[in-house]
Amino acid sequence: MEKLETKYLDLPDIKIAYTEYGEGPALILLHGNSENKGIFRKYQTMYFRDYHTYALDSRGHGQSISDDTGYSIEQYSKDVIAFCNALNLTNIFLIGYSDGGNISLFLAKDAPEKFNRIVAISPNYLVSGTTDKTLKLFRNIYAVFKILGKMGFHTQKWIWRLDLMLNDIGLTDKDLQSIKADMRILYAENDLIKENHIVEIHTFIGSSTIKKIAHCTHLNIIQQEETIKEIREYLGSQ
């Protein structure tokens, strides 16, 4: 697999780390919570090499550098818009996975004119959309990090990341209903997000289509052959 060089884009309040590869239409790749741009290496060098791909490290993740007092999905979406503006990217294709999918919802609402087609993989806009078992796990981890923080360990970034998963992202059902962007929603048969919640997002966004990817989980959906096939067919169906 080809090695990708990390580049940096200096913006007023963040230095965004990213990798770019390929030639063709612009395709932005957004990772999930506590992950980084590296999860899309095969997307860049193998599956979508006929696109000019940009895989970004979100604020507080990977190699991006920023001075923060907390994280929010809305701020992440503003970072992506600033990135696109700085590089003069237009008519962009977008793939967002997990929290990246949540960022995609904001982008579809706030900057639809920038994006050609948007793939949101396993998004959720309400914390209640996460399965009860998963929420219990996140809350237990949160409590542990709080204790470790009081003991002097550097856990603040992890706490802020968990805050993203333990709170609503800041969009309402009316916000989703206002979205007119062309969107494809994918989710796993065994997802961490409740199926009825993902279907609800699709129902609110009248311009969206939806597909369940069989025999996979939230954690491995982006690696599935069916997922790659679905995305390629959707992005290419002009």
Secondary structure, DSSP 8 states (H G I E B T S, - for coil): ------EEEEETTEEEEEEEE-SSSEEEEE--TT--GGGGHHIIIIITTTSEEEEE--TTSTT-EE--S---HHHHHHHHHHHHHHTT--SEEEEEETHHHHHHHHHHHH-GGGEEEEEEES--SSGGGB-HHHHHHHHHHHHHHHHHHHTT---HHHHHHHHHHSS--S--HHHHHT--S-EEEEEEEE-SB-HHHHHHHHHH-TTEEEEEEEEEETTTGGG-HHHHHHHHHHHH--
